[in-house]
Amino acid sequence: MTGRPDPVAYLGEVARSPQGRDYKAAVLESLELGPEHVVLDVGCGPGTDLAAMAGFVAPDGVVIGVDHDERMVREAAQRTADLTGVEVRRGDAHALPLADASVDRARTDRVLQHVADPGAAVADIARVLRPGGVVAFAEPDWGTLVVDAGEDAGRSVSHAFVRWTCDQVVRNATVGRSLARHASDAGLLVRAVSAYPSVWTSFETADRVLGLTRNSASAVDGGYVDGADRDGWLAGLAAGPVVAAVSLFVVVAVRPVIAV
């Protein structure tokens, strides 16, 4: 694995994984979706979860997917073309194309790790949420990433790989642990904070999801790790056994009926 994965295929693989299904089900349950709700999916990607949410708000509710990427918007619109009550819009998470207090429920799913300003994005979600509305934020924290590589040299490379991932690969690598603070700063009342670990014991799967080969090569180029040490690290991981893990945080919050 040397090139970057196709983003649509990558998002689909994560969503279909056991770990993805677990936390996504928890997010849907936390939103308490019901008929006539207007639901916002910020960073909807290729529309992976729009149909599921539409099923909960039918027949009179509306699900609005917003994404900044034109390809994702086209893909989401195509996937949901036969569904009633689903809209897909191109827009910026920091300046959502919706009126104040216009949605009953909202969510992000692995989106705030990539935006320019997570706090500003959370504040704009709070803006469009109606009083009493519920929002769920689901974001990984790459500072919790661990890759077991056995001996001291392997551990050193694993630590360097985590530092590279947090410093250079993911824009807001540790946003998961900060979700509750961002929500509170935006005037939301935090209802619950949960963590969902993802664990991989297959080198092939961990390589696809975590970019072990691809990102460790970049770490060598960036001076974070020696090339020979990296090659030995990868060989050891490929030979197995493999244990790699990272935690994803879910924060559920409510816009108060009376501003706080």
VENJORA-V75326 format. One record per run of one state. SS is the DSSP state (~ for helix, > for strand, _ for the rest). FROM is the first residue (numbers start at 1). LEN is the number of residues. If there is no record, write none. Layout:
BEGIN
SS,FROM,LEN + SS,FROM,LEN
END
This chain:
BEGIN
_,1,6 + ~,7,10 + _,17,1 + ~,18,14 + _,32,6 + >,38,5 + _,43,7 + ~,50,8 + _,58,4 + >,62,6 + _,68,2 + ~,70,10 + _,80,6 + >,86,5 + _,91,1 + >,92,1 + _,93,2 + >,95,1 + _,96,7 + >,103,7 + _,110,8 + ~,118,11 + >,129,19 + _,148,4 + ~,152,18 + _,170,5 + ~,175,11 + _,186,2 + >,188,13 + _,201,2 + ~,203,8 + _,211,1 + ~,212,10 + _,222,5 + ~,227,13 + _,240,4 + >,244,12 + _,256,5
END
